[in-house]
Amino acid sequence: MKKCNSITTKALGTAALALTLVTGAALAGEYNTDKIGEVLLHSRRDLTLVCAHRGLHGTLVGTNIHIPEIRDIPENSRAAIKAAADKNIECVEIDLRSTNWGDVILLHDTKLGRTTNVGAVRGSGMQNYDPYSDTGYNPLLSEYYFPPEELKLRTASANVNSVSKENLPSLGDILQYIKDNKIAIILLLDIRDVDTARSAWDIVKRHKNAWGTPASKWVYFKMNVSKIRAATPVDFEELGIFDTKSEAGSFRFIPGFLPNFIDTSRGTDQALQNWRAYYDRPYVWGTELVVKQYDNRLSFPLNNIMNAYSALRTTGYPKVMGNYQPVPETKNYQYFSHLGRCCVMPTDWYWKSKFGYGEDTADHREDLNWMINLAGSSYGYVLTDDPLTAIQTLKKANRRNTSVIWND
């Protein structure tokens, strides 16, 4: 009973916040993506950037379920990008994967079942996938040989037949949509493999926004460098995602560093040196450091890198550093796995070094206030599934001076 009361209190609190957000006045005009880029290169103490994880989309719990115009918007969709822009959110992160048809699509999971109606379309009598009972049709994208654009995106509803009108989009669809709808926003592309990154870069180079600005100036590539086995920027450059001789001035990269980067680097001291080597590269516009626990005695994974970055902020305005705030997404306040099924918890993401370099013993990232105040308020951007709450929280802390990124 105690747990139910806690959840009810949380729901009432988020409903009240949602009402505040809905009734708040919208700003006129649009952001200047070049100015947002300048904030990435030169972080500010009066502005923490907010990035909507998978766009501004509906959720089963939290703030977004209480906002009528948002609750049925699918994640990683055109509508989620438009909703973020309409709410004056300056950044959206989208997940990319490659298909067997040679295209690059927006999809978080390795399987299609949770976010599309693939069961109804190709399930041969099977129902749409239910992530809570792990029943229904949930094929791997890598084993799906039909055109993915025939699939429709599902909403966040627990009803497996709650399907939107929007088809599964490709990266090209999204970039064209941004142009056609005169959206001024920056995109972070969360990419997990080298082939997809190469293909995405070719696509980005062919697009512009409504004002004629090349997409390469407002699209940023983000990759977990441990996942692609690129401990150093030299390792990364050898992957051939972009031409280091002719494109280092146009390709924009935000490397991601998780605790396993310590093992990838073979130690905490080398991890710090490797992070700094990335930071110094001209094509790197910021870094994402996934710190889960912190003290200034370097007790926890990646704390030495956080301390080194915090020291940079005492003498100037370094490139931005960000982190991801996980926000519960399932009806029981947990998370979906990368296979699309429920459920996992932050404890399932704990890291332990294979070589004795340390381990996670907690994960405080769900606590937004903890994150934004970490190491002297070092984080310059927050990636979150609840960007509206993040904006309100940062406003109260006098860290949303968006006047510096608006068009004059």
C-alpha positions as CSV (number, residue, x, y, z in Angstrom):
1,M,0.0,0.0,0.0
2,K,2.8,2.4,0.8
3,K,4.2,2.0,-2.7
4,C,0.9,2.7,-4.3
5,N,0.5,5.9,-2.3
6,S,4.0,7.0,-3.4
7,I,3.1,6.4,-7.0
8,T,-0.2,8.3,-6.6
9,T,1.5,11.2,-5.0
10,K,4.1,11.3,-7.9
11,A,1.3,11.2,-10.5
12,L,-0.6,14.1,-8.9
13,G,2.6,16.1,-8.8
14,T,3.4,15.5,-12.4
15,A,-0.2,16.3,-13.4
16,A,0.0,19.7,-11.6
17,L,3.3,20.4,-13.4
18,A,1.8,19.5,-16.7
19,L,-1.0,21.9,-16.2
20,T,1.6,24.7,-15.6
21,L,3.5,23.8,-18.7
22,V,0.4,23.7,-20.9
23,T,-0.9,27.1,-19.7
24,G,2.6,28.7,-20.0
25,A,2.9,31.3,-22.8
26,A,4.9,30.3,-25.9
27,L,7.7,32.4,-27.2
28,A,7.6,33.9,-30.7
29,G,10.2,33.4,-33.4
30,E,12.7,30.6,-33.6
31,Y,16.1,29.6,-32.4
32,N,19.3,30.2,-34.3
33,T,21.1,26.9,-34.7
34,D,24.5,28.6,-35.2
35,K,24.1,30.2,-31.8
36,I,23.2,26.9,-30.2
37,G,26.4,25.6,-31.7
38,E,28.3,28.4,-30.1
39,V,27.0,27.4,-26.7
40,L,28.2,23.8,-27.3
41,L,31.7,25.2,-28.1
42,H,31.7,27.7,-25.3
43,S,29.5,26.5,-22.4
44,R,27.6,29.1,-20.3
45,R,26.8,29.3,-16.7
46,D,23.4,31.0,-17.4
47,L,22.2,28.5,-20.0
48,T,22.0,24.7,-19.7
49,L,20.8,23.3,-23.0
50,V,17.9,20.8,-22.9
51,C,17.7,17.9,-25.4
52,A,14.5,15.9,-25.8
53,H,15.4,12.2,-25.8
54,R,13.6,10.6,-28.9
55,G,11.8,13.9,-29.3
56,L,8.9,15.3,-27.1
57,H,6.7,12.2,-27.1
58,G,4.0,10.6,-25.1
59,T,4.7,8.5,-22.0
60,L,2.8,6.1,-19.8
61,V,3.8,7.9,-16.7
62,G,5.2,11.3,-15.7
63,T,4.6,14.8,-17.1
64,N,3.8,14.0,-20.7
65,I,0.9,11.7,-20.1
66,H,-1.1,14.7,-18.7
67,I,-0.6,16.9,-21.7
68,P,-3.3,16.1,-24.3
69,E,-1.4,17.3,-27.4
70,I,1.7,15.2,-26.4
71,R,0.4,12.0,-24.8
72,D,-0.2,10.1,-28.1
73,I,2.9,11.3,-30.0
74,P,5.2,8.3,-30.7
75,E,8.9,8.4,-29.8
76,N,11.4,8.9,-32.7
77,S,8.8,10.5,-34.9
78,R,8.2,13.6,-37.0
79,A,5.5,14.7,-34.6
80,A,7.9,14.3,-31.6
81,I,10.3,16.7,-33.3
82,K,7.6,19.2,-34.2
83,A,6.2,19.1,-30.6
84,A,9.7,19.8,-29.2
85,A,10.1,22.8,-31.5
86,D,6.6,24.0,-30.6
87,K,7.5,23.9,-26.9
88,N,10.8,25.9,-27.5
89,I,13.1,22.9,-26.9
90,E,16.3,23.6,-28.8
91,C,17.6,20.1,-29.2
92,V,16.2,16.6,-30.1
93,E,18.1,13.3,-29.9
94,I,16.9,10.5,-32.3
95,D,18.1,6.9,-32.5
96,L,19.3,5.5,-35.8
97,R,19.6,2.0,-37.2
98,S,20.2,0.6,-40.6
99,T,17.7,-1.6,-42.5
100,N,18.2,-4.6,-44.8
101,W,16.9,-2.2,-47.5
102,G,20.0,0.0,-47.2
103,D,18.2,2.8,-45.5
104,V,18.7,4.6,-42.1
105,I,15.6,4.7,-40.0
106,L,14.6,6.1,-36.6
107,L,14.4,3.2,-34.1
108,H,15.7,2.7,-30.6
109,D,15.2,-1.1,-30.0
110,T,16.9,-3.9,-31.9
111,K,13.4,-5.2,-32.5
112,L,10.4,-3.7,-34.2
113,G,7.6,-4.9,-31.9
114,R,7.3,-2.3,-29.2
115,T,7.3,0.8,-31.3
116,T,5.5,-0.3,-34.5
117,N,2.4,-2.3,-35.7
118,V,4.6,-5.0,-37.3
119,G,2.4,-7.7,-35.8
120,A,-0.7,-6.5,-37.5
121,V,1.2,-5.9,-40.8
122,R,3.5,-9.0,-41.0
123,G,2.6,-11.1,-38.0
124,S,0.8,-13.9,-39.9
125,G,-2.0,-13.9,-37.4
126,M,0.0,-12.9,-34.5
127,Q,-1.0,-9.7,-32.6
128,N,1.1,-6.6,-32.1
129,Y,3.8,-7.1,-29.5
130,D,3.0,-6.7,-25.8
131,P,6.2,-5.7,-24.0
132,Y,4.7,-6.5,-20.6
133,S,3.8,-10.2,-21.3
134,D,6.5,-10.6,-24.0
135,T,3.9,-12.0,-26.4
136,G,3.1,-11.1,-30.0
137,Y,5.3,-10.5,-33.0
138,N,8.6,-8.8,-32.3
139,P,11.1,-9.5,-35.1
140,L,14.7,-8.3,-35.1
141,L,15.2,-5.4,-37.5
142,S,18.3,-7.3,-38.8
143,E,16.0,-10.2,-39.8
144,Y,13.2,-8.0,-41.3
145,Y,13.2,-7.9,-45.1
146,F,10.0,-6.0,-45.8
147,P,9.9,-2.3,-46.5
148,P,9.9,-0.7,-43.0
149,E,8.0,2.4,-44.3
150,E,4.9,0.3,-44.5
151,L,4.8,0.1,-40.7
152,K,3.0,2.6,-38.5
153,L,4.4,3.9,-35.2
154,R,2.6,3.0,-32.0
155,T,1.8,5.4,-29.2
156,A,3.0,4.9,-25.6
157,S,-0.3,3.4,-24.6
158,A,-0.4,-0.1,-23.0
159,N,-3.0,-1.0,-25.6
160,V,-1.1,-2.9,-28.2
161,N,-3.5,-1.7,-30.9
162,S,-3.0,2.0,-30.2
163,V,-1.3,3.0,-33.4
164,S,-0.6,6.5,-34.8
165,K,-1.1,7.6,-38.4
166,E,2.7,8.2,-38.8
167,N,4.8,5.7,-40.6
168,L,8.3,4.6,-39.4
169,P,10.5,7.5,-40.7
170,S,13.9,7.4,-42.3
171,L,16.6,10.0,-41.5
172,G,16.0,11.5,-44.9
173,D,12.3,11.9,-44.1
174,I,13.1,13.7,-40.9
175,L,15.6,16.1,-42.4
176,Q,13.1,17.0,-45.2
177,Y,10.3,17.4,-42.6
178,I,12.4,19.8,-40.6
179,K,13.0,21.9,-43.8
180,D,9.3,21.7,-44.9
181,N,8.0,22.8,-41.5
182,K,10.6,25.5,-41.0
183,I,11.9,24.0,-37.8
184,A,15.0,25.6,-36.2
185,I,16.5,22.9,-33.9
186,I,19.7,20.9,-33.5
187,L,19.6,17.1,-33.9
188,L,21.8,14.7,-32.0
189,L,22.0,11.4,-33.9
190,D,22.5,8.5,-31.4
191,I,24.3,5.9,-33.5
192,R,25.5,2.5,-32.4
193,D,27.6,1.2,-35.3
194,V,30.0,2.5,-37.8
195,D,28.2,1.5,-41.0
196,T,25.1,3.4,-39.9
197,A,27.2,6.4,-39.1
198,R,28.8,6.4,-42.5
199,S,25.4,6.1,-44.2
200,A,23.9,8.9,-42.0
201,W,26.8,11.2,-42.8
202,D,26.1,10.8,-46.6
203,I,22.5,11.6,-46.0
204,V,23.1,14.6,-43.8
205,K,25.4,16.1,-46.5
206,R,22.5,16.2,-49.0
207,H,20.1,18.3,-46.8
208,K,19.5,21.8,-45.7
209,N,16.9,23.5,-43.5
210,A,14.3,26.1,-44.6
211,W,16.9,28.9,-44.3
212,G,19.4,27.2,-46.5
213,T,21.7,26.2,-43.7
214,P,23.4,22.8,-44.5
215,A,22.3,20.0,-42.1
216,S,26.0,19.4,-41.3
217,K,25.8,22.7,-39.3
218,W,22.9,21.6,-37.1
219,V,23.2,17.8,-37.0
220,Y,25.6,16.3,-34.5
221,F,26.7,12.7,-34.4
222,K,26.8,11.0,-31.0
223,M,28.4,7.6,-30.4
224,N,29.5,5.6,-27.4
225,V,33.2,5.3,-28.2
226,S,33.6,2.1,-26.2
227,K,30.9,0.4,-28.2
228,I,32.7,1.1,-31.5
229,R,36.1,0.3,-29.9
230,A,37.5,3.7,-30.4
231,A,39.4,4.5,-27.2
232,T,41.2,7.4,-28.8
233,P,40.3,9.9,-31.5
234,V,42.9,8.3,-33.7
235,D,41.0,5.0,-33.4
236,F,37.8,6.9,-34.3
237,E,39.3,8.6,-37.3
238,E,40.5,5.3,-38.7
239,L,36.9,4.1,-38.8
240,G,36.4,6.2,-41.9
241,I,33.0,7.7,-40.9
242,F,34.1,11.1,-42.4
243,D,37.1,12.2,-44.4
244,T,39.5,13.6,-41.8
245,K,41.4,15.7,-44.5
246,S,38.5,17.4,-46.2
247,E,35.5,17.1,-43.7
248,A,37.0,17.7,-40.3
249,G,35.6,21.3,-40.5
250,S,32.1,20.2,-41.3
251,F,31.5,16.9,-39.4
252,R,30.3,17.5,-35.8
253,F,30.8,14.9,-33.1
254,I,29.8,14.4,-29.5
255,P,31.6,11.3,-28.2
256,G,29.9,9.5,-25.4
257,F,31.8,8.1,-22.4
258,L,30.2,5.5,-20.2
259,P,32.0,3.8,-17.2
260,N,33.1,1.0,-19.5
261,F,35.4,3.6,-21.2
262,I,37.7,3.0,-18.2
263,D,38.2,-0.7,-19.3
264,T,38.4,0.4,-23.0
265,S,41.2,2.7,-22.0
266,R,42.8,0.2,-19.6
267,G,42.7,2.4,-16.6
268,T,41.3,5.6,-15.1
269,D,44.4,7.7,-15.8
270,Q,44.5,6.7,-19.5
271,A,40.8,7.2,-19.7
272,L,41.3,10.8,-18.6
273,Q,44.1,11.3,-21.2
274,N,41.9,9.7,-24.0
275,W,38.9,11.9,-23.0
276,R,41.1,15.0,-23.2
277,A,42.5,13.9,-26.6
278,Y,38.9,13.7,-27.9
279,Y,38.0,17.1,-26.3
280,D,40.8,18.8,-28.2
281,R,39.8,17.6,-31.6
282,P,38.3,20.4,-33.8
283,Y,35.4,18.2,-34.9
284,V,34.4,17.5,-31.3
285,W,31.7,20.0,-30.2
286,G,31.2,18.7,-26.7
287,T,31.3,15.4,-24.7
288,E,28.7,13.3,-22.9
289,L,30.0,11.9,-19.7
290,V,27.7,9.4,-18.0
291,V,28.6,9.9,-14.3
292,K,26.2,8.0,-12.0
293,Q,27.9,8.7,-8.7
294,Y,30.2,11.5,-7.6
295,D,32.5,12.8,-5.0
296,N,35.6,14.9,-5.3
297,R,37.8,12.2,-3.8
298,L,37.5,10.2,-7.1
299,S,35.7,7.4,-5.4
300,F,33.5,6.4,-8.4
301,P,33.8,5.7,-12.1
302,L,34.7,8.7,-14.4
303,N,35.0,11.1,-11.4
304,N,38.5,12.1,-12.4
305,I,37.3,13.2,-15.8
306,M,34.5,15.2,-14.2
307,N,36.9,16.9,-11.9
308,A,39.3,17.7,-14.8
309,Y,36.4,19.3,-16.7
310,S,35.1,21.2,-13.7
311,A,38.6,22.7,-13.4
312,L,38.4,23.9,-17.0
313,R,35.2,25.8,-16.1
314,T,37.0,27.7,-13.4
315,T,39.3,29.4,-15.9
316,G,37.0,29.8,-18.9
317,Y,34.1,28.6,-21.0
318,P,35.0,25.1,-22.3
319,K,33.2,22.9,-24.7
320,V,29.9,21.7,-23.2
321,M,29.6,18.5,-21.2
322,G,26.3,16.7,-21.0
323,N,24.7,13.7,-19.4
324,Y,21.5,11.6,-19.9
325,Q,18.8,11.7,-17.3
326,P,16.8,8.4,-17.4
327,V,13.1,8.9,-16.7
328,P,10.9,5.8,-16.0
329,E,8.8,4.9,-19.1
330,T,6.7,1.9,-18.2
331,K,3.4,1.7,-16.3
332,N,5.3,0.4,-13.2
333,Y,7.9,3.1,-13.3
334,Q,10.6,1.0,-14.9
335,Y,12.3,0.8,-18.3
336,F,12.1,-1.2,-21.5
337,S,15.1,-3.2,-22.6
338,H,16.9,-2.8,-25.9
339,L,14.8,-5.8,-27.1
340,G,11.6,-3.8,-26.4
341,R,10.4,-5.9,-23.5
342,C,9.6,-4.8,-19.9
343,C,11.3,-4.4,-17.6
344,V,14.7,-3.3,-16.5
345,M,15.9,-1.0,-13.7
346,P,19.0,1.2,-13.3
347,T,20.6,-1.6,-11.3
348,D,20.6,-3.6,-14.5
349,W,22.9,-1.0,-16.0
350,Y,25.5,-1.2,-13.3
351,W,29.1,-1.6,-14.6
352,K,31.9,-3.6,-13.0
353,S,35.4,-3.4,-14.4
354,K,36.8,-6.6,-15.8
355,F,40.2,-5.5,-14.7
356,G,39.6,-4.2,-11.2
357,Y,39.3,-0.5,-12.1
358,G,36.0,0.0,-10.1
359,E,32.3,-0.5,-10.4
360,D,28.9,1.2,-10.1
361,T,27.2,0.9,-6.8
362,A,24.3,3.3,-7.4
363,D,22.8,5.5,-10.2
364,H,21.6,8.9,-9.2
365,R,20.8,10.2,-12.7
366,E,17.0,10.0,-12.2
367,D,17.4,12.9,-9.8
368,L,17.5,15.9,-12.0
369,N,18.6,18.3,-9.2
370,W,21.5,16.0,-8.4
371,M,22.6,16.0,-12.0
372,I,22.4,19.8,-12.7
373,N,24.2,20.6,-9.5
374,L,27.0,18.1,-9.9
375,A,30.6,19.3,-9.6
376,G,29.8,22.9,-9.4
377,S,26.9,22.7,-12.0
378,S,29.3,21.4,-14.6
379,Y,26.8,19.8,-17.0
380,G,26.0,22.2,-19.8
381,Y,23.3,20.0,-21.4
382,V,20.7,17.6,-20.1
383,L,19.3,14.8,-22.3
384,T,16.0,13.7,-20.9
385,D,12.6,12.1,-21.7
386,D,11.0,14.8,-19.6
387,P,12.4,18.0,-21.1
388,L,9.5,20.2,-20.0
389,T,10.2,19.5,-16.3
390,A,13.9,20.0,-16.9
391,I,13.3,23.4,-18.4
392,Q,11.1,24.5,-15.5
393,T,13.7,23.3,-13.0
394,L,16.6,25.0,-14.8
395,K,14.5,28.3,-15.0
396,K,14.2,28.3,-11.2
397,A,18.0,27.9,-11.0
398,N,18.5,30.9,-13.4
399,R,20.0,28.6,-16.0
400,R,17.7,29.1,-19.0
401,N,18.9,32.3,-20.6
402,T,17.7,31.3,-24.0
403,S,17.9,34.9,-25.3
404,V,21.5,34.1,-26.4
405,I,20.3,31.4,-28.8
406,W,17.2,33.2,-30.3
407,N,17.4,34.9,-33.7
408,D,17.9,38.7,-33.3
